[in-house]
């Protein structure tokens, strides 16, 4: 493990160089390209017209079949019949025309009668009355009342019969019969081809009337004359109907995944044309899928790069996270690719076996929740391409949704569950979400599935969720050990009192153990107040004095009565006290403790001066150098180390007070912090003066709560009676 960690450290250091960082992203892009190219590369089909298909071929995408659409529209146009409009006003016009002829006849007859009557009244012997006008004169007078066109189109027999009608009652009857027949016939549609038939229908209705023979023939001719075409072609309505027919025709599309030709089916001209249309013929030089894949990979890599670019952390930690993310991401893609290769056996829903929550949970635990969510989105996109069920160039969005929901379920469950034992529960929760997601997708598709198929899908969902947690639990120690990652789970495990080192300090230096617990409480509250890692400060405090277990009796908190320093010279005592820092570092390294814990143990005293032994030694040697009585350091490099160092000094100082009061505690804390600032112990970490003030206030409040005044109970004398 140490060799592997050393190799990863060397790789991480290379990532500090821009060239290798670019190379790293190129490797990520290459892995994605190699994994997904076969799923987007157009199929190379060796097909010819009128050959037999060796396998079932599906469309790689949705394409409009313009030729079929045009043929369908042409068929729709051919089925549209011409629109003919019925001119109802023509019936009334022709009826009015015939009525006007009869009315003119009646008026002529009445005029003749009036003239005859007047002649009779004015007649004398010298000037006798003229006789009745001849038929020809009557006809002339009648035609004069009519339009020239009517006079020309009707025969003389019609006018002769009309003027010879004896009485107006006969004309009225004849008019009624003629108008009624015309109305009956022209109330129906009469096209150009049906005009003669319509005239015959009028003739049939009128030839059996009881009118005089000559008048009957006249009304028959009038009826035939009146009947004309009343149905005419309407180009506007016809064009509107044709347009509606065209618009009602939906475009014919070859849908993605649609079967174009079945295995063993003859490839006719229409099928060959469809194969060519969807790009399955002559597609060796098609670069569109490759370009599309490259754009997709650029988007993915850009989002990852932006995350790490704006990540606010030390460059060393940023590069560690980048390398760790790359390994987890590539490992997940490899698993996804291996599972996707089983699609050649036509296993439906094989992608549901992919442990989708694994990558998200690992990144959530080891790095950050925000990056874990981003990774889930990327894995969902990659999964929709890789699990395209053998249809190249397509995307399985159902699989993408499944991977996204599964990964988010694992991530969100772990948000407040940072113990390793909770990973299995997170996997179980992800499995439950997987089942619900699959059932939702199956029901939405409205497909017909058997109970066996439902069972298969649900088992796949369960395997995915549980498998994610098992892989996470198995890989987590590897990543933590190889990269020296101090995750929240690792910190919680290190805080377990049953840890061998904590049991060691408890058994061998109980006073130091109690002191460490008190320092842990102070340091955690101080770090949380300024937004630092309070849990790291607590766990680091537990182990910061582990070096005291080498010589526990030389430290005052572990002494009962005798103080061995009373018998030692100051320089030797100082060396023993100072040695607990390097001794602690050695012990922690021996137990392969995280670097952050070792750093706190090495830095909690910084390069401070052992004032007691220095002043004691300087009394006999005024020229004594301070460096001989200072801790080796280094000074605090992080906020957590700085706060632990302050809390360590404050706790020891306050415990030495016989009667601590709030004012005394506050002044003591301020003095210790001021000494550290004046001594330059906080110059190498990024803690600000405002944060130091917040830490000071928090430590005072915590100490006041610990060392509050208590009620002094009166001493009670116990009397023991001997029976």
Secondary structure, DSSP 8 states (H G I E B T S, - for coil): -HHHHHHHHHHHHHTTSHHHHHHHHHHHHHHHHHHHHHHHS-------TT-B-SS-EE-SS-EE-HHHHHHHHHHHHHT----EEE-THHHHHHHHHHHHHHHHHHHHHHHHHHHHHHHHHH--SSS-------HHHHHHHHHHHS-HHHHHHS-HHHHHHHHH-SSHHHHHHHHHHHHHHHHHHHTS---GGGHHHHHHHHHHHHTTSSS-HHHHHHHHHHHHHH----EEE-HHHHHHHHHHHHHHS---EE-TT-EEE-TT-B--HHHHHHHHHTT-SS-TT--HHHHHHHHHHHHHHHHHHHHHHS--S-HHHHHHHHHHHHHHHHHHHHHHHHHHGGGGGT-TTGGGGS-HHHHHHHHHHHT-HHHHHHHHHHHHHHHHHHTSTT-TT---HHHHHHHHHHHHHHHHHTTT--STTHHHHHHHHHHHHHHHHHHHHHHHHT----HHHHHHHHHHHHHHHHHHHHHHHHHHHHHHHHHT---HHHHHHHT-TTSHHHHHHHHH-HHHHHHHHHHHHHHHHHHHHTTS-HHHHHHHHHHTTGGGGSSGGGSGGG-SS--GGGGS-HHHHHHHHHHHHHHHHHHHHHTT--HHHHHHHHHSSTT-B-HHHHHHHHTT-TT--GGGGB-------SHHHHHHHHHHHHHHHHHT-SS--HHHHHHHHHHHHHHHHHTTTTTTS---HHHHHHHHHHHHHHHHHHT----------------
